[in-house]
Amino acid sequence: MEQGWDDDIKVFFVKILNSVAMTLLWVLAAVTAGLYFKLALVGSTSLTGHIIFYILLAVTFYGLVRYLYRTWKKP
């Protein structure tokens, strides 16, 4: 009997780990930028700073969703 992991299971777990890692990385970066640099707090910076922060947040979220979609679409 063969020892070790099946290749399909290995690929599946790598997809899971990459998805969780990228999502956590995105969340931590967003929270750090929003709270540490006070970009998410209303009244702490200018309106332009808030607009730029939230636009970048939406663009990077779209990139994350696109990455996850492409990762899980692969056979």
Secondary structure, DSSP 8 states (H G I E B T S, - for coil): ---S--HHHHHHHHHHHHHHHHHHHHHHHHHIIIIITT-SSTTTS-HHHHHHHHHHHHHHHHHHHHHHHHHHH--
